[in-house]
Amino acid sequence: MSNPLQILALLSDPLLNPNGQPVDRLGLDQEVSRVRRQLAALNRAADLHLLIATPDNLLNTLRDHGPFDLLHFTGHGSDGLLAFEDGQGGTFPLDAMRLQAIFTPLGQPPCQVAFLSACHSESMAQALLAAGVPHVVAIDGDMAVFDVAARAFAAHFYPALLAGKTVRQAFEFGRAAVLTDPDTLKACRLEAGRNPALAELVNLLTGQQLPPPDALNRLEALKFKLLPEPPSPLGRGVGGEGEADPHAIAPFPTVPTGPLTLFDLPPYPETLGASLDYFTGRAADWRHLIGLVRERRLTTILGFGGMGKSALAREVGRWFARRNLFPGGITFIALGNRARAEEARLTIAAELKLNPAVTESDRSLARALPPDSLLILDELDSLCAEEPRPTRALFEALRDYSPAHVLATSRQATGAAGEQRYELVHMPAATAEQLFLRLAYERVSEIRGSRAELQEVLQFLDGYPRAIVQAARQMFSPDLSALLADLRRAKEEILHDPDLPPEELRDHESVLITLNSSLRRLQQRDPDAAAFFPLLAMFPAGLSEAGLVEIFGPAARRQVRTIKELSLLELSAPLDYYYLPAPVRSFAERRLPATALGQYGPAALSHFSRLAGELASLLTSGQIELGVVLTSLELPNLYYWLDWGYDGEQTTGDEACLTARITASLRNFYTMMPLLRAEAQQRSQRALASAFRLQDRAGQANTLQSLGDLAMRVDDLKGAAQRYEAALTLFSQIDAKLG
């Protein structure tokens, strides 16, 4: 061999699977970097071509550069499929038939050696074998593999091949690397702790008694398969004659000395900065934005300060850059300290190194932007607040006259016609937990505490990324109880970077500073809306628009919409309630007027009495699952107002005690929720006392009936009979009076 070895590395890292669910990220950059270092150290001439694995990319590369000596695929897999990318952030499930069709036009094998570094890839190896590839490494068809194990294998398999070893020898070098790799052993230790039964099963099947981490480490090495397998055990053919091992040959015995030449993916633009190690949990948002940015000229990510808008915009930019989907360039421009549209024009021109003359007007700047480029304009908050009309005009010009696409981030929209708005809301609970634990482990080596303590911490952080980051930084000791005590005492006020003096903290380093700056903008924009904002703290589960009008009147619609426009609340799924994440609600609650509960309590109780009745009717009409789910979602609001109403409600007379009516409406819900039985008993007793205080016999009767139902649930037949009898007496008195 006199020419450099030709290696094609196909990399697939989709954000979502075909069902729209987030996919675990694989850390492709780390794998490629490790293999590249190992190959470069050999001083063997090789060309390493990196390619994002889409069917179109593979067809084009085989046409222009194929065949290759080595083919490597890194990505996800399942039985009979490799997870290629679809070019939009999603998954293209490539089956054996389609993979074979891609290889067919070559008229010869696409490579000499292939490694399918994907879970369950053994079934897909058949497509490569059918295409004439003599040596294929794949993962056992029934098993998944640790990413770290696949990296360790590749980092020693390929260098052994380039060093002139046989395929069998290179394969065994790879397996040995899996058994001796510290990261793989660490992953096996964690898995042994989670799944001790698996280690026992491995020992049973192998007839050995290895420690659980070692048993799983051995299993991990055995998952790698070299295909085709010999027709019989090596060295023992039929009749005692040994069969030749098809892999006992060195396909590249004389690779010339020389450098490793890398044909890399397009680089990340410097303006995007370094990727956050802890960026997680936004795959669906990421995928959605990829589609919007490609389809629309102007897209704005909206959300609370600290919700992760800038980080998400940067990651979208990185994704596009690696796939060269904006060949005119991708530029991230921070506009957070720009309050005038003219200043924004000058900053954009300077970052893009344009002639300053183009900043004379919005249109001239727009026309001067590079074609097929993406501009990420970050933090438009001051621009939108200080100069809303000029800012709108600038962005309309960028949309109408620019050959570039624009992705912006802001707490409020620019108002430009045709602006595509994307609202970023708080993270799902599972993702928030993952992020908090990952960051906390960077501060302390272990975390001590109960599951209940962790849940209380996460409940307060409520999926708010900046709050999660700053709470993790408050982990000065491994004990969750210490952090929890601080959160109970100071709440959002402790959510800041503890490594900086208070006077030096900036917006992104403190939740409190972020919220104060948002509130100041709201006060400047609409003082009435700013005065209304604290009232939303009275609804921990959020509030529907119908409830908003019932409790506060039609004028509240305008105020709440203004608050939402400045990203101080969000619409929460699945009910589209106006909702404050817990740290924001705590911030608002500190500003709640002392008279607010008494002023709005009667209207709130009236609204929730009606709503509780509707929820109860779902349970009695057979829509049990829906009724339980909706009641559970509403429960924080019901409890908040019941806790006030048990002592604060004032109207007297039959049917007057709304707290008793609401509590009684929860009767059927409580009977289906055994874990809430003690809560139900306590609240029913308080409701009964409230009904007596307000001289509401109907309320007393309904509550006694609820207490009777609860007694029946614990087989207290005597107690149930007493309460039912007392309720019946009251109902009879009310009927006699009505008659």
ChimeraX attribute file (.defattr): number of C-alpha atoms within 10 A of each C-alpha:
attribute: neighborCount
match mode: 1-to-1
recipient: residues
	/A:1	9
	/A:2	9
	/A:3	12
	/A:4	19
	/A:5	20
	/A:6	19
	/A:7	23
	/A:8	25
	/A:9	19
	/A:10	21
	/A:11	24
	/A:12	25
	/A:13	23
	/A:14	27
	/A:15	22
	/A:16	21
	/A:17	18
	/A:18	14
	/A:19	8
	/A:20	13
	/A:21	12
	/A:22	18
	/A:23	17
	/A:24	15
	/A:25	16
	/A:26	18
	/A:27	13
	/A:28	15
	/A:29	9
	/A:30	12
	/A:31	19
	/A:32	19
	/A:33	12
	/A:34	15
	/A:35	19
	/A:36	18
	/A:37	13
	/A:38	16
	/A:39	22
	/A:40	17
	/A:41	11
	/A:42	16
	/A:43	16
	/A:44	20
	/A:45	21
	/A:46	23
	/A:47	18
	/A:48	21
	/A:49	19
	/A:50	18
	/A:51	21
	/A:52	21
	/A:53	24
	/A:54	19
	/A:55	17
	/A:56	13
	/A:57	14
	/A:58	19
	/A:59	16
	/A:60	12
	/A:61	14
	/A:62	17
	/A:63	14
	/A:64	9
	/A:65	11
	/A:66	19
	/A:67	21
	/A:68	19
	/A:69	19
	/A:70	21
	/A:71	21
	/A:72	20
	/A:73	21
	/A:74	27
	/A:75	23
	/A:76	29
	/A:77	24
	/A:78	20
	/A:79	16
	/A:80	19
	/A:81	23
	/A:82	29
	/A:83	24
	/A:84	26
	/A:85	25
	/A:86	17
	/A:87	20
	/A:88	18
	/A:89	23
	/A:90	26
	/A:91	24
	/A:92	21
	/A:93	19
	/A:94	18
	/A:95	18
	/A:96	19
	/A:97	12
	/A:98	14
	/A:99	18
	/A:100	17
	/A:101	13
	/A:102	19
	/A:103	23
	/A:104	13
	/A:105	12
	/A:106	15
	/A:107	10
	/A:108	13
	/A:109	20
	/A:110	23
	/A:111	23
	/A:112	17
	/A:113	22
	/A:114	27
	/A:115	24
	/A:116	26
	/A:117	28
	/A:118	28
	/A:119	27
	/A:120	25
	/A:121	28
	/A:122	29
	/A:123	20
	/A:124	26
	/A:125	27
	/A:126	18
	/A:127	20
	/A:128	22
	/A:129	17
	/A:130	13
	/A:131	21
	/A:132	16
	/A:133	21
	/A:134	18
	/A:135	24
	/A:136	26
	/A:137	22
	/A:138	24
	/A:139	28
	/A:140	20
	/A:141	21
	/A:142	13
	/A:143	16
	/A:144	17
	/A:145	19
	/A:146	15
	/A:147	22
	/A:148	20
	/A:149	29
	/A:150	25
	/A:151	27
	/A:152	24
	/A:153	25
	/A:154	26
	/A:155	24
	/A:156	23
	/A:157	26
	/A:158	25
	/A:159	23
	/A:160	23
	/A:161	23
	/A:162	24
	/A:163	18
	/A:164	17
	/A:165	21
	/A:166	19
	/A:167	25
	/A:168	19
	/A:169	18
	/A:170	24
	/A:171	24
	/A:172	19
	/A:173	21
	/A:174	25
	/A:175	25
	/A:176	17
	/A:177	22
	/A:178	28
	/A:179	21
	/A:180	14
	/A:181	16
	/A:182	14
	/A:183	16
	/A:184	25
	/A:185	21
	/A:186	14
	/A:187	17
	/A:188	25
	/A:189	20
	/A:190	12
	/A:191	17
	/A:192	21
	/A:193	12
	/A:194	10
	/A:195	13
	/A:196	14
	/A:197	11
	/A:198	16
	/A:199	24
	/A:200	18
	/A:201	14
	/A:202	18
	/A:203	19
	/A:204	11
	/A:205	8
	/A:206	12
	/A:207	9
	/A:208	11
	/A:209	13
	/A:210	16
	/A:211	14
	/A:212	23
	/A:213	21
	/A:214	18
	/A:215	22
	/A:216	27
	/A:217	26
	/A:218	22
	/A:219	19
	/A:220	23
	/A:221	23
	/A:222	14
	/A:223	21
	/A:224	29
	/A:225	20
	/A:226	22
	/A:227	19
	/A:228	17
	/A:229	14
	/A:230	15
	/A:231	13
	/A:232	13
	/A:233	13
	/A:234	12
	/A:235	13
	/A:236	13
	/A:237	14
	/A:238	11
	/A:239	6
	/A:240	8
	/A:241	9
	/A:242	13
	/A:243	15
	/A:244	15
	/A:245	16
	/A:246	15
	/A:247	21
	/A:248	12
	/A:249	14
	/A:250	18
	/A:251	19
	/A:252	18
	/A:253	14
	/A:254	14
	/A:255	20
	/A:256	17
	/A:257	14
	/A:258	13
	/A:259	16
	/A:260	20
	/A:261	16
	/A:262	14
	/A:263	13
	/A:264	12
	/A:265	14
	/A:266	16
	/A:267	11
	/A:268	18
	/A:269	16
	/A:270	10
	/A:271	14
	/A:272	19
	/A:273	11
	/A:274	12
	/A:275	12
	/A:276	10
	/A:277	8
	/A:278	12
	/A:279	14
	/A:280	16
	/A:281	19
	/A:282	19
	/A:283	22
	/A:284	17
	/A:285	18
	/A:286	19
	/A:287	19
	/A:288	15
	/A:289	22
	/A:290	20
	/A:291	13
	/A:292	18
	/A:293	20
	/A:294	17
	/A:295	11
	/A:296	15
	/A:297	22
	/A:298	25
	/A:299	24
	/A:300	28
	/A:301	25
	/A:302	26
	/A:303	26
	/A:304	28
	/A:305	26
	/A:306	23
	/A:307	21
	/A:308	22
	/A:309	23
	/A:310	21
	/A:311	17
	/A:312	21
	/A:313	24
	/A:314	22
	/A:315	18
	/A:316	21
	/A:317	26
	/A:318	21
	/A:319	18
	/A:320	24
	/A:321	20
	/A:322	17
	/A:323	15
	/A:324	16
	/A:325	18
	/A:326	18
	/A:327	15
	/A:328	15
	/A:329	19
	/A:330	28
	/A:331	21
	/A:332	24
	/A:333	20
	/A:334	20
	/A:335	21
	/A:336	16
	/A:337	13
	/A:338	18
	/A:339	19
	/A:340	18
	/A:341	23
	/A:342	16
	/A:343	15
	/A:344	23
	/A:345	20
	/A:346	18
	/A:347	18
	/A:348	22
	/A:349	20
	/A:350	14
	/A:351	13
	/A:352	17
	/A:353	9
	/A:354	16
	/A:355	12
	/A:356	14
	/A:357	11
	/A:358	18
	/A:359	22
	/A:360	12
	/A:361	13
	/A:362	22
	/A:363	20
	/A:364	16
	/A:365	24
	/A:366	24
	/A:367	17
	/A:368	18
	/A:369	23
	/A:370	19
	/A:371	15
	/A:372	15
	/A:373	19
	/A:374	27
	/A:375	21
	/A:376	25
	/A:377	22
	/A:378	22
	/A:379	24
	/A:380	24
	/A:381	24
	/A:382	21
	/A:383	25
	/A:384	24
	/A:385	21
	/A:386	17
	/A:387	14
	/A:388	20
	/A:389	15
	/A:390	17
	/A:391	25
	/A:392	20
	/A:393	18
	/A:394	22
	/A:395	25
	/A:396	23
	/A:397	19
	/A:398	24
	/A:399	23
	/A:400	15
	/A:401	18
	/A:402	24
	/A:403	19
	/A:404	23
	/A:405	24
	/A:406	24
	/A:407	24
	/A:408	26
	/A:409	29
	/A:410	25
	/A:411	27
	/A:412	26
	/A:413	26
	/A:414	27
	/A:415	17
	/A:416	19
	/A:417	13
	/A:418	14
	/A:419	19
	/A:420	17
	/A:421	18
	/A:422	17
	/A:423	15
	/A:424	18
	/A:425	23
	/A:426	21
	/A:427	19
	/A:428	13
	/A:429	16
	/A:430	11
	/A:431	13
	/A:432	23
	/A:433	20
	/A:434	14
	/A:435	21
	/A:436	24
	/A:437	15
	/A:438	15
	/A:439	19
	/A:440	24
	/A:441	15
	/A:442	12
	/A:443	16
	/A:444	15
	/A:445	9
	/A:446	12
	/A:447	16
	/A:448	12
	/A:449	12
	/A:450	11
	/A:451	10
	/A:452	9
	/A:453	16
	/A:454	19
	/A:455	13
	/A:456	15
	/A:457	22
	/A:458	22
	/A:459	16
	/A:460	22
	/A:461	29
	/A:462	22
	/A:463	25
	/A:464	25
	/A:465	24
	/A:466	21
	/A:467	28
	/A:468	25
	/A:469	25
	/A:470	24
	/A:471	27
	/A:472	23
	/A:473	22
	/A:474	20
	/A:475	21
	/A:476	14
	/A:477	16
	/A:478	17
	/A:479	16
	/A:480	19
	/A:481	16
	/A:482	14
	/A:483	22
	/A:484	20
	/A:485	12
	/A:486	16
	/A:487	20
	/A:488	12
	/A:489	11
	/A:490	12
	/A:491	18
	/A:492	25
	/A:493	16
	/A:494	19
	/A:495	26
	/A:496	26
	/A:497	20
	/A:498	17
	/A:499	9
	/A:500	11
	/A:501	8
	/A:502	12
	/A:503	6
	/A:504	7
	/A:505	15
	/A:506	14
	/A:507	15
	/A:508	15
	/A:509	21
	/A:510	23
	/A:511	29
	/A:512	21
	/A:513	18
	/A:514	17
	/A:515	20
	/A:516	13
	/A:517	13
	/A:518	19
	/A:519	22
	/A:520	13
	/A:521	18
	/A:522	24
	/A:523	15
	/A:524	11
	/A:525	16
	/A:526	14
	/A:527	15
	/A:528	14
	/A:529	20
	/A:530	20
	/A:531	16
	/A:532	16
	/A:533	25
	/A:534	20
	/A:535	19
	/A:536	20
	/A:537	22
	/A:538	21
	/A:539	21
	/A:540	20
	/A:541	22
	/A:542	26
	/A:543	21
	/A:544	16
	/A:545	16
	/A:546	13
	/A:547	18
	/A:548	21
	/A:549	14
	/A:550	15
	/A:551	19
	/A:552	15
	/A:553	12
	/A:554	13
	/A:555	10
	/A:556	18
	/A:557	16
	/A:558	12
	/A:559	19
	/A:560	21
	/A:561	14
	/A:562	21
	/A:563	24
	/A:564	22
	/A:565	17
	/A:566	25
	/A:567	24
	/A:568	25
	/A:569	25
	/A:570	23
	/A:571	17
	/A:572	18
	/A:573	10
	/A:574	8
	/A:575	12
	/A:576	13
	/A:577	20
	/A:578	21
	/A:579	23
	/A:580	27
	/A:581	24
	/A:582	22
	/A:583	23
	/A:584	24
	/A:585	24
	/A:586	20
	/A:587	20
	/A:588	21
	/A:589	16
	/A:590	11
	/A:591	14
	/A:592	19
	/A:593	12
	/A:594	9
	/A:595	9
	/A:596	12
	/A:597	17
	/A:598	14
	/A:599	11
	/A:600	14
	/A:601	20
	/A:602	18
	/A:603	16
	/A:604	22
	/A:605	23
	/A:606	17
	/A:607	18
	/A:608	22
	/A:609	21
	/A:610	14
	/A:611	18
	/A:612	21
	/A:613	15
	/A:614	14
	/A:615	23
	/A:616	22
	/A:617	16
	/A:618	17
	/A:619	19
	/A:620	12
	/A:621	9
	/A:622	10
	/A:623	13
	/A:624	18
	/A:625	11
	/A:626	13
	/A:627	21
	/A:628	20
	/A:629	12
	/A:630	15
	/A:631	21
	/A:632	13
	/A:633	15
	/A:634	20
	/A:635	14
	/A:636	15
	/A:637	18
	/A:638	25
	/A:639	17
	/A:640	14
	/A:641	22
	/A:642	24
	/A:643	15
	/A:644	15
	/A:645	24
	/A:646	21
	/A:647	14
	/A:648	16
	/A:649	22
	/A:650	14
	/A:651	15
	/A:652	14
	/A:653	15
	/A:654	15
	/A:655	17
	/A:656	19
	/A:657	30
	/A:658	26
	/A:659	32
	/A:660	31
	/A:661	24
	/A:662	26
	/A:663	26
	/A:664	29
	/A:665	23
	/A:666	21
	/A:667	20
	/A:668	19
	/A:669	22
	/A:670	22
	/A:671	17
	/A:672	14
	/A:673	11
	/A:674	14
	/A:675	10
	/A:676	12
	/A:677	17
	/A:678	12
	/A:679	11
	/A:680	23
	/A:681	16
	/A:682	11
	/A:683	22
	/A:684	26
	/A:685	17
	/A:686	21
	/A:687	30
	/A:688	26
	/A:689	18
	/A:690	24
	/A:691	30
	/A:692	17
	/A:693	18
	/A:694	20
	/A:695	18
	/A:696	21
	/A:697	22
	/A:698	22
	/A:699	31
	/A:700	30
	/A:701	26
	/A:702	26
	/A:703	30
	/A:704	26
	/A:705	24
	/A:706	28
	/A:707	27
	/A:708	23
	/A:709	23
	/A:710	24
	/A:711	20
	/A:712	16
	/A:713	15
	/A:714	11
	/A:715	11
	/A:716	13
	/A:717	13
	/A:718	12
	/A:719	15
	/A:720	22
	/A:721	16
	/A:722	16
	/A:723	20
	/A:724	21
	/A:725	15
	/A:726	16
	/A:727	23
	/A:728	16
	/A:729	13
	/A:730	19
	/A:731	17
	/A:732	12
	/A:733	13
	/A:734	15
	/A:735	10
	/A:736	9
	/A:737	8
	/A:738	7
	/A:739	6
